[in-house]
Amino acid sequence: MQSLTDVEHAILRAIRTNGIVELRRGAGAAEVITTFMPDQKHVSPYEFMESTSALIARRLVFLEFSQPDSTYWSLRMADRGYRAIDDQDISPDDPRGYMQRLLSACPDDLADSLETQVIAAMHLIRANRNDAGHPTKILVDEFTAYTNIAIYWRLHQKLYSLKTFFVENKKD
């Protein structure tokens, strides 16, 4: 998943502040840009529409289309959107801030090369999951299997330590 763009982030902040972004012939886009991106010189209507579509595809916002006239349609925040934009929670729906907040909350021994290790663990899982779902008939030799198991063991240990850390330090 890609990080939230500046326009996507501005749209989420606008909805959090106003409860809604009206789409009335581009007026809502202009309002979001001028209010939540004041130092931005120009955002094209297409960039705004692309950002809106990306947020809908990620299920962070939804199109409220209860009015028969599309002039009155608007964007509203989904629950996932509130979690993604809320600076207090760590949300994988906001990859931009997810690793930063994760690393700033981890003790030094957990934070050390954490991002690299998480990516490596996810790569091993994805590669093996893809082969299980779409077999390539490529046999994994004993050395490669041993290496993957040895690497994943350390990554899994780090991820489990991270989980334990957050459970023990959960803020109520």
C-alpha positions in Angstrom: 0.0 0.0 0.0 1.3 3.4 -0.9 1.6 6.3 1.5 -1.2 8.9 1.7 -0.4 11.8 -0.7 -0.6 15.3 0.5 -3.9 15.8 -1.3 -5.4 12.6 0.3 -4.2 13.7 3.7 -5.8 17.1 3.2 -9.1 15.5 2.2 -9.1 13.3 5.3 -8.3 16.3 7.5 -11.1 18.3 5.9 -13.6 15.6 6.5 -12.4 15.2 10.1 -12.8 18.9 10.7 -16.0 19.5 8.8 -17.6 16.1 8.8 -18.1 16.2 5.1 -16.5 17.3 1.8 -19.1 18.4 -0.7 -18.3 17.6 -4.3 -20.5 20.3 -5.9 -18.8 20.9 -9.2 -15.3 21.2 -7.8 -16.1 23.7 -5.0 -15.3 21.1 -2.4 -11.9 20.5 -3.9 -11.1 24.2 -4.0 -12.1 24.5 -0.3 -10.0 21.5 0.7 -7.0 22.9 -1.1 -7.3 26.5 0.1 -8.0 25.5 3.7 -5.9 22.4 4.3 -3.1 23.0 1.7 -2.7 26.8 1.8 1.0 26.7 0.7 0.1 24.5 -2.3 0.1 26.6 -5.5 -1.9 24.4 -7.7 -3.6 21.0 -7.5 -5.4 20.0 -10.7 -9.0 18.7 -10.6 -7.7 15.4 -11.9 -5.2 15.1 -9.0 -8.1 15.8 -6.6 -10.3 13.2 -8.3 -7.5 10.6 -8.3 -6.9 11.2 -4.6 -10.6 10.9 -3.9 -10.8 7.7 -5.8 -7.7 6.3 -4.0 -9.3 7.1 -0.6 -12.5 5.4 -1.7 -10.6 2.3 -3.0 -8.8 2.0 0.3 -12.2 2.3 2.1 -11.0 5.3 4.1 -13.9 7.5 2.8 -17.2 6.8 1.1 -19.3 8.6 -1.4 -22.6 9.7 0.1 -24.9 9.6 -2.8 -28.4 9.6 -1.2 -29.5 12.7 -3.1 -30.8 12.0 -6.6 -28.9 15.0 -8.0 -25.2 14.3 -8.1 -24.5 18.0 -7.5 -25.3 17.3 -3.8 -23.1 14.2 -3.4 -20.3 14.4 -0.8 -17.5 12.5 0.8 -17.8 11.2 4.3 -15.2 9.5 6.5 -15.3 5.7 7.0 -14.3 4.3 10.4 -11.0 3.2 8.9 -10.4 6.8 7.7 -10.8 8.2 11.2 -8.2 5.6 12.5 -5.9 6.5 9.6 -6.0 10.3 10.2 -6.0 10.1 14.1 -2.5 11.0 15.2 -2.9 9.1 18.4 -3.3 5.6 17.1 -0.9 3.5 15.0 -2.8 2.6 11.9 -1.6 0.5 9.0 -4.1 2.5 6.9 -1.7 5.4 7.2 1.6 4.0 6.0 3.1 7.5 5.9 3.0 7.8 9.7 2.8 4.1 10.6 6.5 3.3 10.6 7.4 6.7 12.0 5.1 6.3 15.0 6.0 2.6 15.3 9.7 3.4 15.4 9.3 6.3 17.8 7.3 4.2 20.3 9.6 1.1 20.2 12.5 0.6 22.6 15.9 1.0 20.9 16.5 -2.7 20.6 13.2 -3.2 18.8 13.5 -0.1 16.6 16.9 -1.1 15.3 16.4 -1.9 11.6 12.7 -2.7 12.3 11.4 -1.4 9.0 13.9 -3.5 7.0 13.0 -6.6 9.1 9.3 -6.1 8.7 9.6 -5.7 5.0 11.8 -8.8 4.8 9.2 -10.8 6.8 6.4 -9.7 4.6 8.4 -10.5 1.5 9.0 -14.1 2.7 5.4 -14.5 3.5 4.2 -13.1 0.2 6.6 -15.1 -1.9 5.6 -18.4 -0.2 1.9 -17.5 -0.2 2.0 -16.7 -3.9 3.8 -19.9 -4.7 1.2 -21.9 -2.7 -1.7 -20.2 -4.6 0.0 -20.3 -8.0 2.5 -23.2 -8.0 5.5 -22.6 -10.2 6.7 -26.2 -9.9 10.0 -24.8 -8.9 11.4 -27.0 -6.2 13.0 -25.2 -3.3 16.4 -26.8 -2.5 17.3 -27.8 1.1 19.7 -24.9 1.5 17.2 -22.3 0.4 14.5 -23.8 2.7 16.9 -23.8 5.6 17.9 -20.2 4.9 14.3 -19.0 4.7 13.4 -20.7 8.0 16.5 -19.3 9.7 15.8 -15.7 8.5 12.1 -15.9 9.3 12.8 -17.3 12.8 14.6 -14.1 13.7 12.1 -11.8 12.0 9.2 -13.6 13.7 11.0 -13.3 17.0 11.4 -9.5 16.5 7.7 -9.1 15.5 6.5 -11.1 18.5 8.7 -9.0 20.8 7.1 -5.9 19.2 3.6 -7.2 19.8 4.5 -8.0 23.4 5.9 -4.5 23.9 2.7 -2.9 22.7 0.4 -5.1 24.7 2.4 -4.4 27.9 2.5 -0.6 27.2 -1.0 -0.2 25.9 -2.5 3.2 26.8 -6.0 3.0 28.1 
